[in-house]
Amino acid sequence: MRFQLTGEQEALRDAVRATVRRRAAAGAWGLVAQFPAPLGGDAQPGIDRALWRALGELGFFSLRLSEGDGGAGLGLPEAVLAFEEAGRALVPGPLVATHLAAGLVPGADTGEVVVAAVDGRIVEWMDEADVVLPGAEGAVPLRSVDPLTPLHRVPAPAPVDSVAVLLTAAEQLGTATRACELAAQHARTREQFGQPIGAFQAVKHLCAEQLVRVEVARVAVYAAAVTADPADIAAARLLADEAAVRGARDCLQVHGGMGFTWESEVHLLLKRAWVRAQRGGGRAGSEELLAAELTA
């Protein structure tokens, strides 16, 4: 299958990228400014409501609603492109839950209302959300490894939504892409022993393997968006999780100790990838679904 984006799809991707870049450049969700000290401080993450409304105006949440219902009448491929850009920029907030609630919860489609929902046994941004969908009763707060994703855990798991899994895979793909870009950029500019560290074979291999994982995951995620087949989505999720988690780890390796500092976003890529990898009950559900399909 050969994937070639249409002009409209490229325009959508570029519009989402430009919107989140503008807010990030303004320090809107403050990857560093919000958290000047390690996790022990009193700073709490917050949802950038202005960005949420800007995404709503762009149609981010209402992409898949019919035009008669005020949406764009687009499909999963376009939603995947939008969520890939959000993952690339580490946009905080329950994006998937709000997107899936568009047309069901008034104001979700325009970004005026933030919706949280149970994903597996986890609820993200429960206290910050305007609406929490049923199933979160008895949720208790967790200490999140990602300072930009507050978490609650519920006693009983909720059913896994395959569209939510695919959109999460798209976010992971965006994060993996960003990690690959940052690693390559640092390898070209950081010098040791009088030459860029990218000239050393070990660093070359790290960057090359990152790129391979990203592009394999990209094909899988885009294909799953076209077919919407649960097995394709499960495979895409596994590949995207691997690309994001291993890619962010390798990016940290290329950056060395600098990647762990609050002046760098590199460690946040890894922390967000870890949190997303636990959505929908983690890898096990996707592995079991895919195994059943392959052995049927």
Secondary structure as UniProt FT lines:
FT   HELIX           7..25
FT   TURN            26..27
FT   TURN            31..34
FT   TURN            39..40
FT   HELIX           49..58
FT   TURN            59..64
FT   HELIX           67..69
FT   HELIX           76..88
FT   TURN            89..90
FT   HELIX           95..101
FT   TURN            102..104
FT   TURN            106..111
FT   STRAND          115..116
FT   STRAND          118..119
FT   TURN            120..121
FT   STRAND          122..124
FT   TURN            126..128
FT   STRAND          131..132
FT   TURN            134..135
FT   TURN            137..138
FT   STRAND          140..142
FT   TURN            147..148
FT   STRAND          151..153
FT   HELIX           162..189
FT   STRAND          191..192
FT   TURN            193..194
FT   STRAND          195..196
FT   HELIX           197..199
FT   HELIX           201..227
FT   HELIX           230..255
FT   HELIX           256..260
FT   TURN            262..263
FT   HELIX           266..276
FT   TURN            277..278
FT   HELIX           279..281
FT   HELIX           283..295
//
